[in-house]
Amino acid sequence: MPNRGKRALRIFFATDVHGSERCFRKFLAAAKAYEADALILGGDIVGKGLVPIREHNGSLTATVRGDSVTVPREDGERLRAEINQLGFYSVIGGDDEVRRIETDREHREAVFNGEIRKQVEAWCELAAARLPDDVRCVITPGNDDPREIDAVLKASPRIDSPEGELFELGPILLASCGDVTPTPWNTEREYSEEELFGRLARMLDAAPANAKVVANFHNPPYSSGLDFAAELDKNLLPVLRGGRPSIIPVGSKAVREAIKRYQPVVGLHGHIHESKGAQKIGATMCLNPGSDYSADVLRGAIVDIAEDGSFMDFLFTAG
Amino acid sequence: MASTTSASGGGKAAGGQSLFTRQSSGLVRELGIPAATGIALASVAVVNTFINFYSGLFNFTRVDMVLPLLLGAGIWLVAMFAYRYLLRAIPRAGGEYIYMSRIISPAIGTMIGIATAVGFSYTLSANANFAAAYVPFALNSLGAAFNSSALTSAASSISSTTSCVAVTCSPGLVICAVGMLVIVGLASVFSLRRIAQVILALVIFQVVAFVVLGFLLATHSHQDFVNALGSYSGKASAYSDVIALAQKNGVPLGVDVGASLLVVPFMVLNYNGVLYSYYVGGELKRPGSTYLWASAISLALLIVVWVGVWLLMLNTIGRDFMQAQAQVGGTSDYASITGLQANAGGLGYGLVLSGDPISKILIGLAVPAAEIAVDLAFVAVVTRVIFALAFDRMLPMGLAKVSERNASPVNAIILAVLVGIGFTILGSVLNIANISANLALFFALVLLAGSIAATALPFRRPELIYKPGTTDVDRIAGIPTAAVWGAISTVLALFTVGVIIAKPNVFGAFSVASVGSLIVIFFSGPIIYVIARRMRLSSSSIDMRLAMRELPPE
């Protein structure tokens, strides 16, 4: 039964926008649209792809949605915006630069990192320009985010990025962790279950005994209904059982154990885009709003917290 | 930093450059153009055109179908572009409910949503009844194919009637209809991708039946058909007798353009469903382009197949005969000339012409296959509307529950199929013909709602369709392009609504029961919205209205 006390804090939580400019702008707009006091972006904020745009004789050529697209130089910004809409970065260069990106892996990764950094810096500035003064904005990294962005987020005067820390947010303490257990993709910030539990426990042990904690853990708890995904083989292809893709829980047992032991009032999770859901583990309401960033849809959850820090109610949104 | 790789399937990269990806996780959206095309084509039911051909010929005299088929397709082409903007702005499941609630108002959106859910559930039942009505035809075809008297006698016994509560009903056919709905319900529990594959297979089956029919029509001369009908009817002069009967009854034959134009609304409804891939917008890969391609391919295919088969029928069967048969096909005089079922139209002609068992089987099973495909597609459509309503807390949250295994809304499927079965049983014991008479009007009103939403989109929510990097929308002569397409679509939808209202003898007579049902269906939405919102506000701090806010990206 929802708590009917007085609301002290409204959180809007979203996750896994993966570099989508449009979704990030929607995220900022959510403060006003959903009357939120705090915005939390729970990890996997950077994009997955880099598209080289070849400049030649006053025109630009790139591969967009699998098709070769050529536009006049003056339409370059529009082309880049369209590429970014897919959650990809783009870089304009002549034949030599494009060839170097294709063949020189180190150079490619340097360009990729540069674009990621530029976008995160731009987002921080956009947040400063657009957010009302009284709205808190928390952005924490996820396993797909390179560690280089942590410093960029922490340096922003308008963004709070309390990764691995307890952070006071009105009546609650926010505990954030973007680390996950191993994935088939060998991404950043992966740890064994034991190591992950140790990291979570160290953070949560530091909370005062009577504190109300909201867990912002990118990894969802194991077998909670928030973590169902297709089972993949070693070639990252779906495993078929009985002619159908095998769906298995892929969440973290460490996260589940931490939630059971420490009982935060709410668990905010992401990571598994296709497993949107809400599930109570003990007294903790665990939420995964899922992600549909590639379609420009920002999935999220509105969470209301009472004056005493207890959970009141939630509502999934798709905007 | 995770390593980077060149993405496979990067496409036709000019100059060699492509897409480079970082190693990262996640996958979403699975329906591509073939699956979306399957849903669109199945929602139409390719072979149902014979029923609409028959209805046009039955309700109007001196009509030809080429012009109405082309004009009907033109109307849907306009609507296709209007809906493209809606799907681009709001690429999610739910169709008109989502568009109206986000663009116009939550209460009006709910009105359309509830009405759509109820109306489409009734359509499930109507399609199942329709398929059941064709079971005797299918059994007769199979009986002819296998030379089995057991099958033909089964066709006779299955359609035997008895007195039910208020009407004469056929228990055998009701059992067939309910059985079909149960099968459709069970099949719908699989993932949408798998269902789309089944639908596509059934659509291919229909197309093969169509091709066989086209082959039969193309490879037989007019005289062959005259002779074959004589042989089928046991009366050599059957062909000329049917035409003579019509002339004796004063039926005018030939072509009149004005009369043909009156059939346009029929053909608009004939194509109804061709855009329905937008209902599963939440599951489409690259929703805007997938929807557009699926709809355009479906429209083009239907035009080619339908116009083509009509032209072949003109050549082999003859327009005068088809017009005469439709007009006198229900009389006892006609029955004394031939046993050829008049409303089977082209399929009946194919049965008369076919000499081999394979084509008889294909023709016999085409309609049941089509209706199963239609119902599978409609279950997918109606359950996504129910899902969207439940997701917004307008219906119980349990209806938004999605199976982890198949990613399908199981509870919504169960509800839709149970309501469909309820309508089927109700229809067998009570006369609900009056209530369902205005189904055509209902579909036209839903199209009108979507068109209005597209017209309003650039004015009420321009930020959803801003050109990338700008704060303006695409324009034609200063008018937002989405509004232009929406307005044209609105005018054409209004024309369709107008003709349907003006021709109650054709599209269903209005009665207190039918109009009352339409009002109850449409106005239950806002009432449910108000009740659900008040109930939630009494126990929660979060107004459900927030869930219906579309976030502006700029």
Interface residues (C-beta under 8 A of the other chain):
Chain A: M1 P2 R4 R7 D16 H18 R22 C23 R25 K26 F27 A29 A30 A33 Y34 E35 D44 G47 K48 G49 L50 V51 P52 I53 R54 H56 T61 A62 T63 R65 G66 D67 S68 T70 E77 R78 A81 E82 Q85 F88 D95 V98 R99 I101 E102 R105 R108 E109 F112 N113 N143 D144 P146 R147 E148 T183 P184 W185 N186 T187 E188 G225 F228 A229 A230 R244 P245 I247 H271 I272 H273 E274 S275 K276 S291 D292 S294 A295 D296 V297 L298 I302 D304 M312 D313 F314 L315 F316 T317 A318 G319
Chain B: M1 A2 S3 T4 S6 A7 G9 G10 G11 K12 A13 A14 G15 G16 Q17 S18 L19 F20 T21 R22 Q23 S24 S25 G26 L27 V28 R29 P91 R92 F190 S191 R194 G282 R286 P287 S289 F391 R393 V402 E404 R405 N406 A407 K467 P468 G469 S539 S540 S541 I542 M544 L546 A547 R549 E550 L551 P552 P553 E554
